[in-house]
Amino acid sequence: MNSKTEKLEMNMHALFLSFTVVLFSVLATSASAAEPRLLGTHGDWSAYSFLENGNKVCYMASEPQKAEGNYTRRDKIYALVTHRPAEKTKDVFSYITGYPYKPGSEVTIKANGRSFKLFTQDDTAWTPDSKTDSSLSVAIRKGSSMVVKGTSKRGTLTTDTFSLKGSGKAYDAITRECGL
C-alpha cells in the first residue's frame, strides 16, 4: 500500500470511530431520561412518570388559572410535586415561574389556609426541607386553591392562582405508580 492509501484509510477509520462515539453518546443520553408518560388528568392536575437512569420518577403538575403581574413576556408556569423512590424522596415541591427570580428573593405560597416560604434560584423555587415539602403537599391535596407570589429579577411582582381540583387524585396516581 502506498502512503496516500494508508493515510486515507486512517482518516476513514478515525472518522468512523468519531461517528461511533457520537452515536453512542446520543443513544446513551436519550436512554438516561425517557419522555414522560401521562398517567392521567385529574381536574386541573396531570400525573406523569418517566425513567431517569433506569429509576422511576413520578410527578404531578398544573398550570395557573390566573397569572398576574406587570410583565411583557413570561414563559410557561408550572407547580410540581415529585416522587423519586430510588433517591428516597417524595412530595418534593418545585415551582417553575417562567422568568428568572430576583437573586436572594423568596416566594410565598398560600394553600388550604397555610403559608409557606420557598427559596429561589434562576426560574425555580423550592421548599427549604422535606418536612415543608410534605406539609405543602398535604395543603395542595386538601385545599381548593393555591396562590403563589414572587419577584422577577427586574423587580416585577407576580401573583399566580391555581385550582387544586383533582390534586388529591393526581397525587394518588403518582404515589401508586411509584409504589409508595
Order of alpha helices (4+ residues) and beta strands (2+ residues): alpha-beta-beta-beta-beta-beta-beta-beta-beta-beta-alpha-beta-beta-alpha
